[in-house]
Amino acid sequence: MNEFDVIRLLSERLPTSPPEVVVPVGDDCAVLRLGDGLWVAAADMLVFGRHFKEWAAPEDVGYKAVAVNVSDVAAMGGVPRFVLSSGGATDPETTLRCMNGVLQACEEFAVYPLGGDTTRAPALTVDVSILGQLSHAPVLRSGARPGDLLAVTGELGASVAGLLALENGDARLERLVKKHLRPEPRVEFGGAAARLGAHAMIDLSDGLASDVRYVCESSGVGCRISLDLLPIAGDTREYLRSVSRDPEILAATGGEDYELLIAASEEVVEALVAESGIPITVIGEVTEQKEVVFLRGGEPVENLSGWDHFSGA
């Protein structure tokens, strides 16, 4: 049984959604109608030994727990507003440090912390729930259309390079390490994509190879992506090659970049390029054939997949 089996089995047990639930489980966030407005809700958990190890300071863990939730809100085109956070560790001092990281992130992303819970735990664990507000219709995973361009914000592979640097004790690679420990959610871009009419969007948390499949499966389409087009920074390439790892493969499978992947018309992509302050790279296109194809040098690359939360890796 893997993560998706667990989600499927739990989803099958859910009762019929009440009228306030516009979009239930299955996207980056659920969508709720509260009063006259639309809101999004999500939650994420970080656990010692699974998501981080001794190399992560408790403050970084708390900060990242908020950042990854903010990224989910961004992927729906929303603005993050409120969080609840709960966590614990083997001692109160570590718990306090983690929660201070939560508060740092709340200040950084202009999110109000409503409270939560703390307790003693066998290992540092933190869980954050978030509410975000929509001013436009949410951008779902299920709206991609044949002929859409697939484009990503920023760069790919930096987070996994930072993770490998931490695992290898190469903390001198400060930029890459920070990319892993303190991701930068693309909130403004997500809002602009919703306003301009992007058809589908997802944040790249599990890795491009997995996340683009979620979009294609939800939308009933396929895609073709060129690994040669992936935006990979020079220091990321250099470090991955120095540790005998393939930059393009790791950029497609490593995960935790928290960039946004959009499916949109050429006109929308051009408008986003014109008004966005961050790089946007077209990496492929949506196809009518329900097949996800990765190419390198024009040749198919098989068996690419991203993160599974219940795998042994």
Secondary structure, DSSP 8 states (H G I E B T S, - for coil): --HHHHHHHHHHT-----TTEEE-SSSSSEEEEETTEEEEEEEEEEEBTTTB-TTS-HHHHHHHHHHHHHHHHHHTT-EEEEEEEEEEESSHHHHHHHHHHHHHHHHHTT-EEEEEEEEE-SS-EEEEEEEEEESS----GGG--TT-EEEEES-SSHHHHHHHHHHTT-TT-HHHHHHHHS----HHHHHHHHHHT-SEEEE-SS-HHHHHHHHHHHHT-EEEEEGGG----HHHHHHHHHTT--HHHHHHH------EEEEE-HHHHHHHHHH-SS-EEEEEEEESSS-EEEEETTEE--------TTS--
